[in-house]
Amino acid sequence: MNICVVGTGYVGLVAGTCMSDFGMNVICVDSDESKINMLNNGQIPIYEIGLSELVRRNVKQGRLKFSTDLKEAVTRSLVVFIGVGTPENDDGSSNLTQVRQVVAEIAGYITDYKVIVIKSTVPVGTSRELRELVKQHNKAGVEFDIVSNPEFLREGAAVGDFLRPDRVIIGADSERALSIIKEIYRPLYLLETPIVSTTNETAEMIKYASNTMLALKISFINEIANICDKVGADVYKVATAVGMDKRIGPKFLHPGPGFGGSCFPKDIRALVSTAESVGYDFQIGKALLSVNEHQKELVVKKSRDFLGGLDGKTICLLGLSFKPLTDDVREAPAIHIARRLKDEGAVVQAYDPAALEQARAQLPDINYHDDYLSAAKGADLVIIATEWHEFRDLDFDQLKSLMNSPAIYDTRNIYDPAEVRKKGFKYICTGRH
Ligand SMILES: NC(=O)c1ccc[n+]([C@@H]2O[C@H](COP(=O)([O-])OP(=O)(O)OC[C@H]3O[C@@H](n4cnc5c(N)ncnc54)[C@H](O)[C@@H]3O)[C@@H](O)[C@H]2O)c1
């Protein structure tokens, strides 16, 4: 089957590459010429484990191509996936400019039946609106279907998630489109991946409800951790025991400096905005956002309290991406923390294994280092903001000799407090008293 994927970001590039690995002929299209040039030169514009090998293999076998020519890609494809960005407007609602623009363009190009698949995260009702948009722009009245196929991959584990998803959601109002999309995902039947087929509206809602639930678990355990700090309980044991309850499960019960990334904060704000637009006050969504802001700010407060003020202090910040194994710094708690520490007069010396360039673009006026030891030179405090593997085995002796005074704030609780203290460090963490 010939398909094309519009948008070669985290979602589009991974989805397109993996679908070519399923045996489809895929053209990935992006309006960003520099990205397409990189891809055509064998370079991968994002940091995602396992992706470059998969791209190389499928390009070599002739099933995967990259282009800026949307018209040609649409013309030769039966299915057009859309994975462009859906950033937020100032009021928190979802900005659909990229999606609408691409759909209007596609509508102008189609001359025979197409399935247009929305993979971008879009508010409930968007597919309905896009159906009208296609009709407006396709005067010839060519047949088409709009399918909602939200994506659940996690950056840092995106290839594995796409190839072995927990479920595939297909929202469609036509049997014809449903069977075409099911055919694309047929390789997953072997893994007995559940396929949930539903209406477009329900599919759109499933994506927002899933992300809100995950963020809720994070914020819930963050608040429990904050109470643990005050009452002398250990959130590590609390979370482990709570997670043993099969009705709850152990995942996403790790306290830290708050959630970030390109999805959770924006998607929750979008759902709050959707609810508002239909006259519903989504109280949990709002509380969740405010708890998360508080959690990021708490890292600044605990650092300030520990150091007796931040002005003139040197702080080494380890980890800038919103989670390990990605270079994505969009809404990363570490970026917020770095900015706030700097605003209060601290000298921030930061290091990240993958996201230095991306962080520099967002926050040019802190000091960046190429390894964690040079970032720790002269520091009054090391803050571990993202739990990259290489921070799980820090060289404490070297750190101690380089720092102004040996102290670690382990916001992600990756160390055993007693062990770190035994090495002569003062140690702060989250919810372990
Ligand atoms: N990043 C994730 O982990 C993730 C997971 C699930 C869902 N999503 C959703 O998927 C969508 C895409 O997210 P992303 O992180 O991949 O975004 P991204 O910003 O990394 O990539 C979007 C791409 O679309 C391209 N683009 C924009 N306008 C275009 C146009 N008119 N024609 C062709 N290309 C165009 C951009 O150049 C960019 O390369 C969003 O709706 C997001 O919420 C993201």
The ligand as an ORCA input file, in Angstrom:
! r2SCAN-3c Opt
* xyz 0 1
  N       5.854     14.110     20.689
  C       5.126     13.149     21.222
  O       5.614     12.385     22.068
  C       3.703     12.958     20.820
  C       3.044     11.773     21.213
  C       1.715     11.601     20.809
  C       1.049     12.592     20.078
  N       1.711     13.743     19.747
  C       0.994     14.729     18.939
  O       1.405     14.554     17.589
  C       1.482     15.823     16.906
  C       2.890     16.052     16.383
  O       3.760     16.111     17.493
  P       5.361     16.115     17.300
  O       5.949     16.123     18.650
  O       5.730     15.054     16.331
  O       5.529     17.548     16.611
  P       6.845     18.209     15.994
  O       6.730     19.649     16.261
  O       8.053     17.454     16.460
  O       6.699     17.933     14.417
  C       5.734     18.529     13.615
  C       6.283     18.572     12.200
  O       5.266     19.046     11.300
  C       5.897     19.836     10.322
  N       4.906     20.703      9.675
  C       4.268     21.787     10.178
  N       3.441     22.332      9.254
  C       3.568     21.583      8.145
  C       2.978     21.641      6.857
  N       2.099     22.580      6.530
  N       3.346     20.699      5.955
  C       4.240     19.734      6.267
  N       4.831     19.637      7.471
  C       4.494     20.545      8.408
  C       6.952     20.602     11.084
  O       7.948     21.132     10.230
  C       7.470     19.510     12.020
  O       8.557     18.810     11.441
  C       1.005     16.851     17.932
  O      -0.384     17.011     17.775
  C       1.291     16.170     19.269
  O       0.448     16.641     20.290
  C       3.025     13.932     20.087
*
